[in-house]
Amino acid sequence: MTVRWKAIAESSLIDQVSQETGTYVMVKTEEALSVDDQDAFGHHIGLARHEYIDAMICVAEMKYKQDSEMQKYAKLNKLCEENLIPFIWGGMENAEEATVKGWFRPYSTELHRLFDKYINAASEQEEQQKGQLLSLETWMALCGDVLKQDKVAFSRGGKPTEMDITSAFELAKEGTDLALSYKGFEKALQNLARKMYKLRPKAKYASMEFPEKLKKLLKWCVKLEKSKK
């Protein structure tokens, strides 16, 4: 596996700097790990990106083993199309981008203010110059406050977990960015809305369509912004 790497700036929009780049080759072997390898990796849980891709290729090879004429890349593509992509969001509606912008438009002023308030508050706590980007830590704090705006909203369940909130942030990032611009913030809110009141068997709460969930979340954001002076 040939890996091409480049140094990561905090944001491709803000940090317009030349990036250090390079290439290296990783070779997969069938050898068992050495004692030193076991000591180095024995307590690490989870997969690096290249390990995840390699695992997916192995699963695809096993699942479509009977189809000897199908190329390896085609097996991986079929695995993703049939067994991964349909279940990423669990019933996500393919809303047109223009329609989504229309849902955000009535709340645009308050959302911009809320975005700025949390960034500035985080900068003051860290005694840094006021920033322009939303970090994961600040996003987590913002979501914690937003989801408290209706105290009975999740009394029967349906509240996004900490992992849901983190993944909403990660999926909103552009390229190699580490933090979110305002545009990314809007994407993260869309992602978070999809995590609310997810379809589950025997759920005690009523499931909602994506537009309804997003509008509810945006109203909570407006309520929070107005409460923070």
N, C-alpha and C positions, 0 to 999 in steps of 0.2 A: 504494500500500500504506500503510495507516494503522498506525502503530506506537505502541503504548501502553507506556510504560516506567515503572519504579519503582526506587528505590535498593535495592541488595542488602545485606541484613544477613548476617552470617556464618552465622547459623542462625535459622530462624523459631521454633524451640523455645526458644532461649536469649535472643535479642535481641528482646524484646517492645517495640519502639519504633515510633513513627509513621514512615512512609516517604514520602520525597519522590516525587512522581509527575508524569507529563506525557505529552503526545501530540505526534507530528509525522507528516507525510505524506511518503512517498517516491514519486517519480514516475519510471517507467521510460521512457527515451527511446531512439531508434534512432541517436542521434548517436555518432560516434566519440569516444574520450577525447581531451582536450586534451593539450598537451605537459606542463602542470602536473600533470594527472591521471596521465599515464604516469610522471612522476617520483615521484609520491606512492605509486602502487600497483604499479609495474612489478616490484618485487622481492618482493611479498607472495604467498605461496602458500596456497591454501585458500579456503574460502567462509565468509562470515558466515551466520548462520541464515537471514536473509531471502533471501540469494543462493542458498542451498541449496534453499529452498522454491520460489523462482522457477525454478531449474533443473529441479526435479522436475515442475513444471507444464509446462514446455516439453517435457520428455521424454514426459509423458503425452499431450500434444497430438499429438506426432509418432507415437507408438505406436498411438494409436486415431484417426488422422486419417480413416479410412474411415467411422467412425461419426459422421456429422455431427449426428445428433440428440442425442447424449450431451453433457450439460453438462460444463463444464470441471472442476468439483469432483468429478463422478462419474468422470471419466477418471483424475484423481489418486488417488481412492479405490481404483479398480480396479487401478491400477498398484501401489499399496502392498500390497493384499491378495494379488495374484497373484505379484509379483516382489520384494517386500521383506520383508514379515512372515514368510513361511515360512522365510526363510534367515537371520534375525537371529541365532539361537542354534544352528542346525544340529542338529536332533534333540532340542530341549529337551522334556523330559517335563512335562506340565501337572500337576505335583504339587499336591495340595491344601495350602492354607496350614497347616491343622492338622497335617498329616502332616510338613511341613517343621519346624514347631515341635517336634514329637516327636523329630526327629533332633537338634535343637540341645539339647534339655532335659538329656541326660546330661552335657553339657559346659558347661553354663551358667555354673557358678562359675568355672571356669578361663578361659573366654572373657571374662567380665567383668574378671577380674584382669589378663589379657593386655591388654585394651583400656586399662585404667587405667594399667598400667605404661608403655606406649609413649607415652601422652599426657603423663604426668608426666615421663618422661625427656626428651621434646621440650621441655617447658616449662622444665626445668632448664637445658638446653643454651642456650636463648634467653634465660635469666634472666628469665622471665616468671612470672606467677602461674599456679598449676596450672589447667589448662583442663578442659573437659568434652567437647570435640569432637576428632575425629580429622581432621587435615589430610591432603591428598594426599601431602605429603612423608613424613609419619609412616606413612601406609598403605603407601607404596612400601618403606620400610625394614622394616616388619613383614612384608610379603609376601616380601621377600628372605630374611629369616631363617626364615620358615615353610617355604618351598620347599626349604630346605637340610636339613630334619630327616631326610629319608630320602635318603642320598647316592646310592643306585642307582635311585631312583624314575624319573628321567628319563634314564637312561643310553641309552635307545633313542629318546629324543625325547618329545614330548608336553608339554613344559614351557611354561607361559604366557609370552608375550613381554612386554616392558615396556609395549607398547601395550595388550596384553590386561589387564594389571594396572591401568593407568590407566583404561581403559574400564569395568572392573568397579567402580571407585570412582565414576566420573562417572554411571553408570547407577543407582547406589544413592542418589544425592542426591535430596532432596525439594524440589520447587519450585525456588526460587532460592537454596537453601542452598549455601554454599561448602565446608562441612565436614560430617562424619558424626557423628551421635549413635550410641549403642550399637545402636539398632534399624537404622540405616543400615549399621553395621559388619556386622551379620548378613546384610543384603541383599548387601553387597559380597562377602562370603565365598561366598554362593550364586552370584553372577555369576562369581567367580574359578573356582569348581569347574567351571562349564560350559566354561571355557576350557582346562581340563586334558584331555589325551588326546583332542583333537578328532578327529572322523571325517575322515580324509584318505586319498586313494588311495595305495596302496603304503606305508602307514605301517608302521614296524618295531615299533611298540608295539601292545599290545592295547587296543582302545577299551573304555570302561566306560560303564555307565548312570549317569545323574546322581546317584541316591542313593548309589551306591558311591563316586563321586568326592567328593561332599560329605563323607561320613563319613570318608574317608581324610584330607581336608584338615582336618577338625575334630580328628582325632587328632594331626595334626602340630602344630596350635595348642596343644593340651594339653601335648604334649611340650615345646614351646618355653617355655610358661608355667612349667612345673616346673623348667626349666633356668635361668630368670632369677630370681635371688634379689635 
